[in-house]
Amino acid sequence: MRAPAFWDADPGHPAARLLAPVGTLYGRHTAARMDRPGAPAPCPVLCVGNFTLGGAGKTPTALALAARLRTLGANPAFLTRGYGGRLTGPVRVDPSRQSAAETGDEPRLLARVAPTILARDRPAGAAVCVREGADVIVMDDGLSRPVPCGCPSPGNGRTSTASC
């Protein structure tokens, strides 16, 4: 997947300007969501994420982290939103029973290494992780939704909707 041509262009590019109002609304919605208090997790959570959109190495880092945790005697599980899939969960990802269209492609990779729970409702998914035997949760897309306006990342400096 390639970024559109205006991604690295001047923020005044016509496509970026056209999408800017939607990006502003998205940024405000995200800021309001980030201001809400979170739910306490039933075990430690390691969040692998950043404010860029794809290609930053989050999944390989999460895979390596889970492998290292196993060597230290931990029982990690992955918790993911399942970007690109249609399931909302919570559901344990089983590549032999579910397609990439259902789960997204990254959860299928994660499921090769450790139990992987797909859940749009993260507190519910965390509870399932613990029921599945996890004593630590690794999230490879922990910051995938909030993309603040003007974050220092590649692109034109606009909120994700107007930058890609």
C-alpha positions in Angstrom: 0.0 0.0 0.0 1.4 3.4 -1.0 0.6 6.7 0.5 -1.2 9.1 -1.8 0.8 11.7 -3.7 -0.4 14.5 -1.4 0.9 12.8 1.7 4.2 14.5 1.7 3.0 17.5 -0.2 2.4 21.0 1.1 -0.5 21.1 3.6 -2.2 23.4 1.2 -2.5 20.7 -1.5 -6.2 20.7 -2.8 -6.8 17.1 -1.6 -5.5 17.8 1.9 -7.5 21.0 2.1 -10.7 19.2 0.9 -10.3 16.6 3.6 -9.1 19.0 6.4 -12.6 19.6 7.9 -13.2 15.8 8.2 -9.7 15.5 9.7 -10.4 18.3 12.2 -13.6 16.5 13.3 -11.7 13.2 13.6 -9.0 14.9 15.6 -11.5 16.5 18.0 -13.3 13.1 18.5 -10.0 11.4 19.1 -8.9 14.0 21.7 -12.2 13.7 23.5 -11.8 9.9 23.6 -8.2 10.1 24.8 -9.4 12.4 27.7 -11.7 9.7 29.0 -10.4 7.6 31.8 -9.5 4.0 30.7 -10.5 0.8 32.4 -8.0 -1.0 34.6 -6.4 -4.0 33.1 -6.5 -7.4 34.8 -2.7 -7.9 34.3 0.2 -5.8 32.9 -0.3 -4.5 29.4 2.6 -3.6 27.0 1.5 -1.3 24.3 3.5 -1.3 21.1 2.3 1.6 19.0 3.0 5.0 17.6 1.2 7.8 16.0 2.1 6.9 12.4 -0.1 5.0 10.0 1.3 1.6 9.1 4.8 0.4 8.1 6.5 1.5 11.3 7.3 -2.1 12.5 4.8 -2.4 15.3 3.8 -6.0 14.5 7.4 -7.4 14.2 8.2 -5.6 17.5 5.2 -7.1 19.2 6.1 -10.6 17.9 9.7 -10.2 19.2 8.5 -8.8 22.5 6.1 -11.8 23.0 8.9 -14.3 22.2 11.2 -12.6 24.7 8.5 -12.6 27.4 8.1 -16.4 26.8 11.8 -16.9 27.3 11.4 -15.1 30.7 8.6 -17.5 31.7 5.7 -15.2 31.0 2.5 -16.3 29.3 1.7 -13.4 26.9 -1.4 -13.0 24.8 -2.0 -10.4 22.1 -4.9 -8.1 22.1 -5.8 -6.5 18.8 -8.6 -4.6 17.2 -8.2 -6.6 14.0 -7.8 -3.7 11.5 -9.1 -4.8 8.1 -11.3 -7.6 9.4 -15.0 -7.6 10.0 -15.2 -9.5 13.3 -15.7 -7.3 16.4 -15.1 -9.9 19.0 -14.0 -10.7 21.6 -12.9 -13.8 19.8 -9.7 -15.9 19.8 -8.0 -15.8 16.5 -7.7 -19.2 14.9 -6.2 -19.0 11.4 -7.4 -22.5 10.6 -11.1 -21.4 11.2 -11.1 -17.7 10.3 -10.1 -15.9 7.1 -8.1 -12.7 6.9 -11.4 -11.0 5.7 -12.8 -11.9 9.2 -9.8 -11.0 11.4 -7.5 -8.9 9.3 -4.0 -10.1 8.4 -1.9 -9.0 11.4 -3.9 -11.0 14.0 -3.2 -14.1 11.9 0.5 -13.5 12.2 0.3 -12.8 15.9 -1.7 -16.0 16.5 1.3 -18.1 15.3 3.3 -16.9 18.4 0.8 -16.6 21.2 -3.0 -16.6 21.9 -4.5 -13.7 20.1 -7.7 -12.0 21.1 -9.5 -9.8 18.6 -11.8 -7.3 20.3 -13.0 -3.8 19.4 -13.9 -3.5 23.1 -10.5 -3.7 24.7 -11.5 -4.2 28.3 -13.6 -7.2 27.3 -10.8 -8.5 25.2 -8.3 -8.1 28.1 -10.6 -10.2 30.3 -10.6 -12.9 27.6 -6.8 -12.8 27.4 -6.6 -13.6 31.1 -9.2 -16.3 30.9 -7.0 -17.8 28.2 -4.1 -18.0 30.6 -2.2 -14.7 29.9 -0.3 -13.0 32.6 0.8 -10.2 30.4 -1.0 -8.6 27.4 0.8 -7.3 24.3 -1.0 -4.8 22.1 0.5 -4.3 18.7 -2.0 -1.6 17.6 -2.4 0.2 20.9 -2.2 3.7 19.4 -3.7 2.9 16.1 -6.9 4.9 16.5 -5.7 8.1 18.1 -3.8 10.2 15.5 -3.6 13.7 16.8 -3.6 16.8 14.6 -0.1 18.0 13.8 1.8 15.0 15.3 5.5 14.9 14.4 5.3 12.1 11.9 5.8 11.6 8.2 3.2 13.3 6.0 1.8 16.7 5.7 1.2 17.4 9.4 -2.6 17.1 9.1 -4.8 14.7 11.0 -4.8 11.2 9.4 -8.0 11.7 7.4 -6.5 14.6 5.6 -3.0 13.2 5.3 -3.6 9.8 3.7 
